[in-house]
Amino acid sequence: MDKKYDQMNIHQKMELLISDMVDKEVRFRDALKEFQKIYLEISAKKYEGKKTKMAKALGVHRNTLHNLVKKLKIKRFPGS
């Protein structure tokens, strides 16, 4: 990544990504699903699959997290 990108805030970085997705006509539903999936997979790595710790850090109930993992069919999720 170049310095300019590294200096952008999260909003600016997401604008770039979303603009690209809109240009490529990625469906809103598909974009949300992919975002959730990647977000949870990265969180699972950070918290080593410990759903209670993940849920607390993400601000969701543990059951909600479990249901999302199931709904999104995340297979690389430790402990699922």
C-alpha positions in Angstrom: 0.0 0.0 0.0 1.2 3.5 -0.6 1.6 6.2 2.0 -1.5 8.1 0.8 -3.7 5.1 1.4 -2.1 4.5 4.8 -2.9 8.0 5.9 -6.6 7.7 5.0 -9.2 7.1 7.7 -11.5 4.1 7.7 -14.3 6.1 6.1 -12.1 7.2 3.2 -10.8 3.6 2.6 -14.3 2.2 2.6 -15.4 4.9 0.1 -12.8 3.7 -2.3 -13.8 0.1 -1.9 -17.5 0.8 -2.2 -17.0 3.0 -5.2 -15.3 0.1 -7.0 -18.0 -2.3 -6.0 -20.7 0.1 -7.3 -18.8 0.5 -10.5 -18.7 -3.3 -10.9 -22.5 -3.5 -10.0 -22.0 -5.7 -7.0 -25.4 -6.3 -5.4 -25.9 -4.6 -2.0 -27.0 -7.9 -0.4 -23.9 -9.6 -1.7 -21.6 -6.8 -0.5 -23.1 -6.9 3.0 -22.8 -10.7 3.2 -19.2 -10.6 2.1 -18.3 -7.8 4.5 -19.9 -9.7 7.4 -18.2 -12.9 6.5 -14.7 -11.4 6.2 -15.2 -9.3 9.4 -16.1 -12.4 11.4 -13.3 -14.5 9.9 -10.7 -11.9 10.8 -12.2 -11.5 14.3 -12.2 -15.2 14.8 -8.5 -15.3 14.0 -7.8 -12.4 16.5 -9.8 -14.0 19.3 -8.8 -17.6 18.4 -12.4 -18.6 17.8 -13.5 -17.7 21.4 -17.0 -16.6 20.6 -17.7 -15.0 24.0 -14.7 -12.8 23.7 -15.5 -12.0 20.0 -19.1 -11.2 20.8 -18.1 -8.8 23.6 -15.5 -7.1 21.4 -17.9 -6.8 18.5 -20.8 -5.6 20.7 -23.2 -8.4 19.9 -24.7 -11.2 22.0 -22.9 -14.6 21.7 -26.1 -16.2 20.3 -26.3 -13.5 17.6 -22.7 -14.2 16.7 -23.4 -18.0 16.5 -26.4 -17.4 14.3 -24.5 -15.1 12.0 -21.7 -17.7 11.6 -24.4 -20.3 10.8 -26.3 -18.1 8.4 -23.2 -17.0 6.5 -22.0 -20.6 6.4 -18.5 -19.7 7.7 -16.6 -23.0 7.7 -13.1 -21.6 8.6 -14.4 -20.4 11.9 -12.6 -22.2 14.8 -14.9 -24.1 17.0 -17.9 -24.2 14.6 
